[in-house]
Amino acid sequence: MEKKTYSNPILYLFFYLFTLKIFSTAQIPVRVGVVLDMDAYGNMSFNCISMALLDFYATHGHYNTRLVLINRDSREGVIGAAAAALDLLKNVEVQAIIGPMYSGQANFLISLGQKAQVPIITFAATSPSLSSLRTPYFVRATLKDSSQVSPIVAIIQAFGWREVVHIYEDSEFGEGILPFLTDELEKVNVHIPYRSIFPPLATDDQIAAELYKLMTMQTRVFVVHMLTSLASRLFTKAKQIGMMSKDYAWIITDSITNDLHLTNRSVIDSMLGVIGVQPYVLQTKELDEFRIRYKKSFMESNPRALDVDIYGLWAYDSAIALAMAAEKAILGNTTYREANVSRNSTDLEAIGVSISGPELIQALSSITFTGLAGNFLLVNGELQAPPYQIVNIDGPRASGIGYWTKESGIVKELNFTSADKNTYSTSKSNLRSTIWPGDQSSPPKGWVIPTNGKKLRVGVPNGLTNFVRVTWNSDNSTKVEGYCIDVFAAVMAALPYGVPYEYIPFGTPDHKIAGDYNDLTYQVYLGNYDAVAGDVTIVGNRSQYVDFTLPYIESGISMIVPISDGTRKNAWIFLKPLTWELWLTSFCSFVFIGFLIWILEHRINEDFRGPLWYQIGMIYWFAFSTMVFAHSKPLSIFKLRYTIFPDHLPLVFFAEERVVSNLARFVLIVWFLVVLILTQSYTASLASMLTVQKLEPAVTDITVLMRNKDYVGYSNTSFLHGFLKKYFNESQLRPFYSDDHLDELLSKGSGNDGIAAAFQEIPYIKIFLGKYGSKYMMAGPPYKADGFGFVFPLGSPLGPDVSRAILNVTDGQTMEEIERKWFGDKTDNPDCNTLRPHKNLGLGSFWGLFLIAGIVGVAALIFYVITFLRENWSVIERSGPESTMWSKIVELLHNFDNKDLRSHTFKELQQSERDYNVFCGGCMGRAMNSPRESYQQSPQHLLLGSPRANSLRSPVYGSPSFNRSSAENATTSQQGESSRRMNREIELADRN
């Protein structure tokens, strides 16, 4: 605001009468200096101070102290303020000084107050550079400019702006807020790409030139911090050149907002749509009465007098606080202690030291009350900030659209009683409807394409792949295409606004690659490109100097290795289908089942009897024969040759089932199910391994390469060189420049000036395998990578919008069409999962079957043991000195080893023998009538005495020469003799 100087005779008359009244009383006078620019603004402030003392002592007449105001005009300058303060301290010896009005004047006054130990109380110097911590005799009874930084940043957050331009005047006042604003914006990832500085006495041409410069930039959000006089001219000129229109956003600080009621109407009209912040002042009855009295006392008699603003209220409260402190400090001695200086000392050195200064500043620091401007509370000499009101210039005045509090952030209404201190909000929904520049109702996005006509410079890799392909024409023009380019075009088309752009290949004049991808992204940081579109991987070290969008394609790092098909050449491949755990479990199960069947059949089945080694062999042979279900004996043909027969007598006997116990049969039924499933699974797995192509990698893991010290490859433009240096020596790393070059290196191998494996990102691997999938495969666990993203400068407002557009594009059909265009159908590319080595069958797939078989077997064994002990319970119950536990066990084992003659199998055997004796008796009778009186026992006959012969059942007459009628006609005596002789021979053979 431009200041104008004039005198007020009424004010001086009032001051004279007030001073005369003070000296006419017996109260202790406390001299207080007032250093102000005695212009319209200074007069308003002084009037508020004077009214404050009149109001205070009118209600506190019992106080022993009275403040006496001694006014000095600072004459709108730093020197004038310094001279006024020096005069008050040296000649008047004031106990305190109220003032000055501006931060530039305050610095020297604060130093003087520190030397003289006199409190310097300012109600208008707001620069944060003025600190009460370094100078304890400085009291700021106003809000410092940094207090409004948080509400300003909250507004920027509410509308999602990512860049702002700070406009301020070139003074201590203007620069004071800059570091605080910058720090707070960086905390919420908002950047200041440019600072616009205006001299305090800038001409209209200077203002216009700087504004035109701002128009050429893409940022359209401006934070203005300057005095009202300069700000009025700034907005007037901005309106003239078209910067108060659509797409612009202006935020003003309280230095401008507090003086809007003093600003010309034409300036207010040019500020339509501007948002501002100002300290909230509660409209109380006391404040309304004060304003009425002030207007009657000063404004009615002087129309040019200024109305009271927030600084006048702070001046009023400052005077009240000082009066309360003077009474509280009990000032008994209001003089100065003379300084110990020489005769040739300067006026500054001759300033004395206030005796009552320490008590006064201590009392002032503890004063608290509710003033006209709100709560008066000093912390470290600083007035604590109240809530801020957010206003919008929507016409001839500013209207409140919301509030900001330290606890709750942006709120629609203040609620001092039940404020939610746990929720800090920066939502724009908490603001009322807002008018924006250009009379727009929707907020601007905060940036636009610059008006200088330049397109967005998009750098692209100078590649020849399906991701990015650059074709150079004869006229040096280029054709840029590829998967990444189509995705970028689709994303830019999905933005809610148009962005013109052009592709610039990152190459040398001879059309070669100008560097790797790190160099390409760094060009954005240098400002050579506005963005990069290509197969650029999002990497942490790159994000330190550029911003990436969300990834538009997933990625990862894996190995490419040659295919090794050595499975079918392995001589031990028949062991591969099953794991060693399953092999071991199967073997133990077979032995267990064989042993269990032997136990169940030993007493009743001749096949499970005999010598020890015979029985052990039977256990193993029977157990493992179940794999092919060889559990029944084939037909046995025995021939009996007797000397009494002229020809051989062929006899054919049907073999009996080996298993005769129902318990054994029950166990075998379950076991055959297990064997069936196991053998079928084994057969299928082995057949698959022998007939189906199972490709295995030549190198399975990075540790193999490290252990063998093999050479590995990497793309010469990729970031993988730094990644591989963590695992390999530099000498082991070899770059490749194309897919064909990679094929050549892998074909040679590590020992023939080639490589054993190559590391590449998965999207590139899929393309490579599409060409060379018959020779190579992807192997090893993939390493995480963040995918491909587009590159923008740090803090670019275009980046978040592009990221949101990527989400829309990737969720639709556009992405699938682009992938199909450049990579074909997914079925055309080899699936890396089908190239995994064959997985052996493990115990985990069959443990349920083995469990069932085990339970059945154990149950059968328990039942058999119980039955056996029950049959031999007399042995267990036998008592006597010779009936020891060991003797009982031996007898039980002996009984187990004997035949169970009560079994139906032996009963049938006895019947078969009787039938056989009848048959043989007839044969012997016929032989007795033969000329040959004697016979010789053939080997086949000896076989009848074996355990296997005892199992023979009814004979079948297999010889056609055998005459049944001749046997029937034999004499009875001959039949009996022959039968007896044959029985004796069988019994003798059985005993042997």
Residue pairs with C-beta under 8 A, 6 or more apart in sequence:
1 41
1 227
1 228
1 229
1 232
1 259
1 262
1 263
2 228
2 229
3 37
3 39
3 40
3 41
3 42
3 76
3 229
4 39
4 40
5 37
5 38
5 39
5 40
5 76
6 39
6 40
6 43
6 304
7 38
8 43
8 298
8 302
8 305
10 298
10 301
10 302
11 43
11 46
11 47
11 50
11 298
14 50
15 50
15 69
15 71
18 50
18 53
18 54
18 69
19 68
19 69
22 29
22 66
22 68
23 29
23 68
25 66
27 63
27 64
27 65
27 66
28 64
28 65
28 66
28 331
28 332
28 334
29 65
29 66
29 68
29 334
30 65
30 66
30 67
30 68
30 95
30 96
30 326
30 331
30 334
31 68
31 70
31 92
31 93
31 94
31 95
31 334
32 67
32 68
32 69
32 70
32 94
32 95
32 96
32 97
32 98
32 322
33 70
33 71
33 72
33 84
33 85
33 88
33 89
33 92
33 94
33 96
33 97
33 98
33 99
34 46
34 49
34 69
34 70
34 71
34 72
34 97
34 98
34 99
35 72
35 74
35 81
35 84
35 85
35 88
35 97
35 98
35 99
35 100
35 105
35 109
36 42
36 45
36 46
36 71
36 72
36 73
36 74
36 99
36 100
36 101
37 73
37 74
37 75
37 76
37 100
37 101
37 102
38 46
38 71
38 73
39 76
40 304
40 305
40 306
41 101
41 306
41 311
42 73
42 101
43 305
43 306
44 298
44 305
44 306
44 307
44 308
44 309
44 312
45 101
45 123
45 124
45 311
45 312
45 315
46 71
46 315
47 294
47 297
47 298
47 312
48 294
48 308
48 312
48 313
48 315
48 316
48 319
49 69
49 98
49 315
49 316
49 318
49 319
50 69
51 290
51 293
51 294
51 297
51 316
52 315
52 316
52 317
52 318
52 319
52 320
52 323
53 67
53 69
53 319
53 323
55 290
56 319
56 320
56 323
56 324
57 63
57 66
57 323
60 323
60 327
63 323
63 327
64 327
65 323
65 326
65 327
65 331
67 319
67 322
67 323
67 326
70 88
70 92
70 94
72 84
72 85
72 87
72 88
73 80
73 84
74 80
74 81
74 84
74 99
74 100
74 101
74 105
75 81
77 105
78 104
78 105
78 108
81 99
81 100
81 105
81 106
81 108
81 109
82 105
82 108
82 109
82 112
85 97
85 108
85 109
85 112
85 113
86 112
86 347
86 348
86 351
88 94
88 97
89 97
89 112
89 113
89 116
89 118
89 351
89 352
90 347
90 350
90 351
90 352
93 334
93 335
93 336
93 352
93 354
94 118
95 118
95 119
95 326
95 331
95 334
95 354
95 356
95 357
95 360
96 118
96 119
96 120
96 121
96 322
96 360
97 109
97 113
97 118
97 119
97 120
97 121
98 121
98 122
98 123
98 315
98 318
98 319
98 322
99 105
99 109
99 120
99 121
99 122
100 106
100 109
100 122
100 124
100 125
101 122
101 124
101 125
101 311
102 124
102 125
102 173
103 125
103 126
103 127
103 129
103 130
103 172
103 173
103 176
104 171
104 172
104 173
105 125
106 120
106 122
106 125
106 127
106 130
106 138
107 130
107 172
109 120
110 120
110 130
110 135
110 137
110 138
111 135
112 118
112 120
112 348
112 351
113 119
113 120
113 135
113 137
113 138
114 135
114 136
114 137
114 138
115 348
115 351
115 353
116 336
116 351
116 352
116 353
116 354
116 357
117 137
117 353
117 354
117 357
117 358
117 361
118 137
118 354
118 357
119 137
119 138
119 139
119 322
119 357
119 360
119 361
119 364
120 137
120 138
120 139
121 139
121 141
121 318
121 321
121 322
121 364
122 130
122 138
122 139
122 140
122 141
122 142
123 141
123 142
123 311
123 314
123 315
123 317
123 318
124 142
124 311
124 314
124 315
125 140
125 142
126 140
126 142
126 143
126 144
126 145
126 173
126 176
126 255
127 144
127 145
127 172
127 173
127 176
128 144
128 145
128 146
128 176
128 177
128 180
129 172
129 175
129 176
130 138
130 140
130 144
131 138
132 138
132 139
132 140
132 380
132 381
132 382
133 380
133 381
136 361
136 381
137 357
137 361
138 381
139 361
139 364
139 365
139 378
139 381
140 381
140 382
140 383
141 314
141 317
141 318
141 321
141 376
141 378
141 383
142 311
142 314
142 383
143 254
143 279
143 383
143 385
144 176
144 382
145 173
145 176
145 177
145 180
145 225
145 253
145 254
145 255
146 176
146 177
146 180
147 385
148 177
148 253
148 254
148 277
148 388
149 177
149 180
149 181
149 184
150 184
150 404
150 406
151 277
151 388
151 390
151 404
151 410
152 181
152 223
152 251
152 253
152 277
153 181
153 184
153 185
153 187
153 188
153 190
154 404
154 409
154 410
154 426
155 251
155 275
155 277
155 390
155 410
156 164
156 185
156 188
156 190
156 221
156 251
157 188
157 190
157 426
158 410
158 426
158 427
158 428
158 430
158 431
159 249
159 428
159 443
159 446
160 446
160 800
161 190
161 221
161 249
161 446
161 797
162 189
162 190
162 191
162 446
162 447
162 795
162 796
162 797
162 799
162 800
163 190
163 191
163 192
163 193
163 218
163 219
163 221
163 446
163 447
163 795
163 796
163 797
164 185
164 190
164 191
164 192
164 219
164 221
164 222
164 223
164 251
164 446
165 192
165 193
165 194
165 195
165 196
165 214
165 217
165 219
165 221
165 222
165 223
166 178
166 181
166 182
166 192
166 195
166 196
166 222
166 223
166 225
167 195
167 196
167 198
167 222
167 223
167 224
167 225
167 226
167 234
168 174
168 175
168 177
168 178
168 195
168 196
168 197
168 198
168 224
168 225
168 226
169 197
169 198
169 199
169 200
169 225
169 226
169 227
169 230
170 197
170 198
170 199
170 200
171 200
173 227
173 255
174 197
174 225
174 226
177 225
177 253
178 195
181 192
181 223
182 192
185 191
185 192
189 795
190 795
191 794
191 795
193 217
193 219
193 795
194 214
194 217
194 219
196 210
196 213
196 214
196 222
198 206
198 207
198 210
198 226
198 230
198 234
199 206
200 227
200 230
202 230
202 233
204 233
204 237
207 233
207 234
207 237
208 237
208 240
208 241
211 234
211 237
211 238
211 241
211 243
212 241
214 222
214 243
215 241
215 242
215 243
215 451
216 450
216 451
216 452
217 450
218 447
218 448
218 449
218 450
218 797
219 446
219 447
219 797
220 247
220 248
220 249
220 444
220 445
220 446
220 447
220 448
221 249
221 251
221 444
221 446
221 447
222 248
222 249
222 250
222 251
223 251
223 252
223 253
224 231
224 234
224 250
224 251
224 252
224 253
224 256
225 252
225 253
225 255
226 234
226 255
226 256
227 255
227 256
228 255
228 256
228 259
228 262
228 263
231 252
231 255
231 256
232 263
232 264
232 267
235 244
235 250
235 267
235 270
235 271
235 274
236 266
236 267
236 270
238 244
238 250
238 270
239 269
239 270
243 437
244 250
244 270
244 271
244 272
244 273
244 437
244 438
245 437
245 438
246 436
246 437
246 438
246 440
246 444
247 438
247 444
247 445
247 448
248 273
248 436
248 437
248 438
248 444
249 275
249 436
249 437
249 443
249 444
249 446
250 271
250 273
250 274
250 275
250 437
251 274
251 275
251 276
251 277
252 271
252 274
252 275
252 276
252 277
253 276
253 277
254 276
254 277
254 278
254 279
254 310
254 388
256 276
257 276
257 277
257 278
257 391
257 398
258 278
258 279
258 309
258 310
258 311
259 309
260 268
260 276
260 393
260 397
260 398
261 307
261 309
261 397
262 306
262 307
262 309
265 396
268 393
268 396
268 397
269 396
271 393
272 393
272 394
272 395
272 435
272 437
272 439
273 392
273 393
273 394
273 435
273 436
273 437
273 438
273 439
273 440
274 392
274 393
274 437
275 390
275 391
275 392
275 393
275 401
275 434
276 390
276 391
276 392
276 393
276 398
277 388
277 389
277 390
277 391
277 404
278 310
278 388
278 389
278 391
279 310
279 373
279 374
279 385
279 386
279 387
279 388
279 389
280 374
280 386
280 387
280 388
280 389
280 403
280 414
281 287
281 310
281 313
281 372
281 373
281 374
281 386
282 374
284 372
286 372
287 313
287 372
290 308
290 316
290 372
291 307
291 308
294 307
294 308
295 307
298 305
299 305
299 307
310 373
313 371
313 372
313 373
314 373
314 383
316 371
316 372
316 373
317 371
317 372
317 373
317 376
320 369
320 371
320 376
321 364
321 367
321 369
321 371
321 376
322 364
324 367
324 369
325 360
325 363
325 364
325 367
326 360
326 363
328 363
328 366
328 367
329 356
329 359
329 360
329 362
329 363
330 359
331 356
331 359
331 360
332 356
333 355
333 356
334 355
334 356
335 355
336 352
336 353
336 354
336 355
337 352
337 353
337 354
337 355
338 352
339 349
339 350
339 351
339 352
339 353
341 349
341 350
354 360
364 378
365 378
365 381
367 376
367 378
368 375
368 376
368 377
369 375
369 376
370 376
373 386
374 386
375 384
375 386
376 383
377 383
377 384
378 384
385 406
387 403
387 404
387 405
387 406
387 414
388 403
388 404
388 405
389 400
389 402
389 403
389 404
390 400
390 401
390 402
390 403
390 404
390 410
390 431
391 398
391 399
391 400
391 401
392 398
392 399
392 400
392 401
392 434
392 435
393 399
393 435
394 434
394 435
400 432
401 431
401 432
401 433
401 434
402 410
402 411
402 412
402 430
402 431
402 432
403 410
403 411
403 412
403 413
403 414
404 410
404 411
405 411
405 414
405 419
407 419
407 420
407 421
407 424
408 419
408 420
408 421
408 423
408 424
408 425
409 423
409 424
409 425
409 426
409 430
410 425
410 426
410 427
410 428
410 430
410 431
411 425
411 430
412 430
412 431
412 432
428 443
433 441
434 441
434 443
435 441
436 442
436 443
436 444
437 444
445 497
445 797
445 801
446 797
447 797
447 798
449 456
449 499
449 500
455 500
455 501
455 502
456 499
456 500
456 501
456 502
456 530
456 531
456 798
457 501
457 502
457 504
457 528
457 529
457 530
457 531
458 488
458 501
458 502
458 503
458 504
458 529
458 530
458 531
458 532
458 533
459 503
459 504
459 505
459 506
459 520
459 523
459 524
459 528
459 529
459 531
459 532
459 533
459 534
460 468
460 470
460 480
460 484
460 485
460 503
460 504
460 505
460 506
460 532
460 533
460 534
461 468
461 470
461 505
461 506
461 513
461 517
461 520
461 534
461 535
461 536
461 717
462 470
462 505
462 506
462 507
462 511
462 512
462 513
462 514
463 469
463 470
463 482
463 513
463 534
463 535
463 717
464 470
464 738
465 482
465 535
465 764
465 767
466 482
466 483
466 767
466 822
466 823
467 482
467 483
467 484
467 534
467 535
467 763
467 764
467 822
468 480
468 482
468 483
468 484
468 485
468 534
468 535
469 480
469 481
469 482
470 478
470 479
470 480
470 505
470 507
471 478
471 479
471 480
471 481
472 478
472 511
473 479
478 503
478 505
480 503
480 505
482 822
483 535
483 818
483 819
483 821
483 822
483 823
484 533
484 534
484 535
484 788
485 503
485 533
485 534
486 818
486 821
486 822
487 552
487 553
487 809
487 815
487 818
488 533
488 790
490 809
490 814
490 815
490 818
491 552
491 790
491 802
491 805
491 806
491 809
492 499
492 501
492 802
492 805
494 805
494 808
494 809
495 801
495 802
495 805
496 801
499 798
501 530
501 531
503 533
504 529
506 513
506 514
506 515
506 519
506 520
506 523
507 513
507 514
508 514
513 717
514 520
516 716
516 717
516 718
516 719
517 534
517 536
517 537
517 717
517 718
517 719
518 542
518 719
520 532
520 534
520 536
521 532
521 536
521 542
521 545
521 546
521 791
522 545
522 546
523 529
523 532
524 530
524 531
524 532
524 546
524 791
524 792
524 793
525 545
525 546
525 793
525 794
527 793
530 792
530 793
531 790
531 791
531 792
531 796
531 798
532 790
532 791
533 790
534 788
535 763
535 764
535 788
536 542
536 548
536 788
536 789
536 790
536 791
537 555
537 718
537 719
537 761
537 785
537 786
537 787
537 788
537 789
538 548
538 551
538 785
538 786
538 787
538 788
538 789
539 719
539 786
542 548
542 719
542 791
545 794
546 791
546 792
546 793
546 794
547 791
547 792
547 793
547 794
547 795
547 796
547 799
548 789
548 790
548 791
548 792
548 799
549 789
549 790
549 791
549 792
549 799
549 802
549 803
549 806
550 789
550 803
550 806
550 807
551 786
551 787
551 788
551 789
552 787
552 788
552 789
552 790
552 806
552 809
552 810
552 815
553 763
553 787
553 788
554 762
554 787
555 761
555 762
555 763
555 785
555 786
555 787
555 788
556 761
556 762
556 782
556 783
556 784
556 785
557 720
557 723
557 759
557 760
557 761
557 762
557 782
557 783
557 784
557 785
558 759
558 760
558 762
558 765
558 778
558 779
558 780
558 781
558 782
558 783
559 697
559 699
559 702
559 757
559 758
559 759
559 778
559 779
559 780
560 742
560 746
560 757
560 758
560 759
560 760
560 765
560 768
560 769
560 776
560 777
560 778
560 779
561 697
561 698
561 699
561 746
561 756
561 757
561 758
561 776
561 777
561 778
561 779
561 780
562 697
562 698
562 746
562 747
562 749
562 775
562 776
563 695
563 696
563 697
563 698
563 774
563 775
563 776
563 777
563 835
564 695
564 696
564 697
564 698
565 693
565 694
565 695
565 696
566 696
567 573
567 576
567 689
567 694
567 696
567 838
568 689
568 690
570 576
573 686
573 689
573 690
574 686
575 583
576 686
576 689
576 838
576 840
577 681
577 682
577 685
577 686
577 689
577 840
577 841
578 586
578 682
578 685
578 840
578 841
578 842
579 840
579 841
579 842
579 843
581 842
581 843
582 841
582 842
582 843
582 846
585 843
585 846
585 847
585 850
586 678
589 674
589 850
589 853
589 854
590 623
590 624
590 626
590 627
591 619
591 620
591 623
592 854
592 857
593 623
593 626
593 667
593 668
593 671
593 853
593 857
594 619
594 620
594 622
594 623
594 624
595 619
595 623
596 664
596 667
596 857
596 860
596 861
597 608
597 619
597 622
597 623
597 659
597 664
597 667
597 668
598 608
598 615
598 618
598 619
598 622
599 861
599 864
600 661
600 663
600 664
600 667
600 860
600 861
600 864
601 607
601 608
601 658
601 659
601 660
601 661
601 664
602 608
602 609
602 615
602 896
602 897
603 896
603 898
603 899
603 900
603 903
604 660
604 661
604 899
604 900
604 903
604 905
604 906
605 658
605 659
605 660
605 661
605 905
606 947
606 948
606 950
606 951
607 618
607 658
607 947
607 948
607 951
608 615
608 618
609 615
609 899
609 947
610 618
610 947
622 631
622 658
625 631
626 668
626 671
626 672
626 675
627 675
627 679
629 672
629 675
631 657
631 658
631 659
631 668
632 655
632 657
632 658
633 655
633 656
633 657
633 658
634 655
635 652
635 653
635 654
635 655
636 652
636 653
636 655
636 948
637 650
637 651
637 652
637 653
637 958
638 651
638 652
638 653
638 940
638 943
638 944
639 648
639 649
639 650
639 651
639 938
639 940
640 649
640 651
640 938
640 940
640 941
641 648
641 649
641 938
641 940
641 941
642 649
642 923
642 927
642 935
642 936
642 938
642 941
643 932
643 934
643 935
643 936
644 923
644 924
644 926
644 927
644 930
644 932
644 935
645 923
645 927
647 959
647 961
648 959
649 923
649 959
649 962
650 958
650 959
651 955
651 956
651 957
651 958
652 956
652 958
653 952
653 953
653 955
653 956
654 953
654 956
656 951
656 953
659 665
659 668
660 903
660 905
663 860
663 863
663 864
664 860
666 856
666 860
667 856
667 857
667 860
670 852
670 853
670 856
671 853
671 857
673 849
674 849
674 850
674 852
674 853
677 846
677 849
678 846
678 849
681 841
681 845
681 846
682 841
685 838
685 840
685 841
688 694
688 838
689 838
694 837
694 838
695 777
695 835
696 837
697 777
697 779
697 780
697 835
698 756
699 705
699 710
699 756
699 757
699 779
699 780
700 779
700 780
701 779
701 780
701 781
702 727
702 780
704 710
705 712
705 728
705 756
705 757
706 727
706 728
708 750
708 756
709 732
710 732
710 750
710 755
710 756
710 757
711 732
711 733
711 734
711 750
711 754
711 755
711 756
712 724
712 728
712 732
712 733
712 734
712 755
712 756
712 757
712 758
712 759
713 733
713 734
713 735
713 736
713 742
713 745
713 746
713 755
713 757
713 758
713 759
714 720
714 721
714 724
714 733
714 734
714 735
714 736
714 758
714 759
714 760
715 735
715 736
715 760
715 764
716 735
716 736
716 737
718 760
718 761
720 759
720 760
720 761
721 733
721 735
723 759
723 783
724 733
724 759
725 733
734 745
734 755
736 742
736 745
736 755
736 758
739 767
739 768
739 771
739 772
742 758
742 768
743 772
743 775
743 776
744 754
745 754
745 755
745 758
746 754
746 755
746 757
746 758
746 775
746 776
747 754
747 775
748 754
748 755
749 755
749 756
750 756
757 779
760 768
761 785
762 778
762 782
762 785
763 788
765 778
766 823
766 829
767 823
768 776
769 776
769 777
769 778
769 829
769 830
769 832
770 823
770 824
770 828
770 829
770 830
773 829
773 830
777 830
777 832
777 835
778 832
778 835
790 802
790 806
792 798
792 799
792 802
809 815
823 829
868 892
868 896
869 876
869 892
872 892
872 895
875 888
875 891
875 892
875 895
876 888
876 892
878 888
899 906
900 906
908 953
909 950
909 951
912 952
912 953
912 954
913 983
913 986
915 954
915 955
916 952
916 955
916 982
917 979
917 982
917 983
918 975
918 979
919 955
919 967
920 978
920 979
920 982
921 970
921 974
921 975
921 976
921 977
921 978
921 979
921 982
922 966
922 967
922 968
922 970
922 975
922 978
923 967
923 978
924 974
924 975
924 977
924 978
924 979
924 981
924 982
925 967
925 970
925 971
925 974
925 975
925 977
925 978
926 966
926 967
926 970
927 935
927 978
928 974
928 977
928 978
929 974
937 985
941 985
942 989
943 949
944 952
944 986
944 989
945 985
945 986
945 988
945 989
945 990
945 992
946 989
950 990
957 964
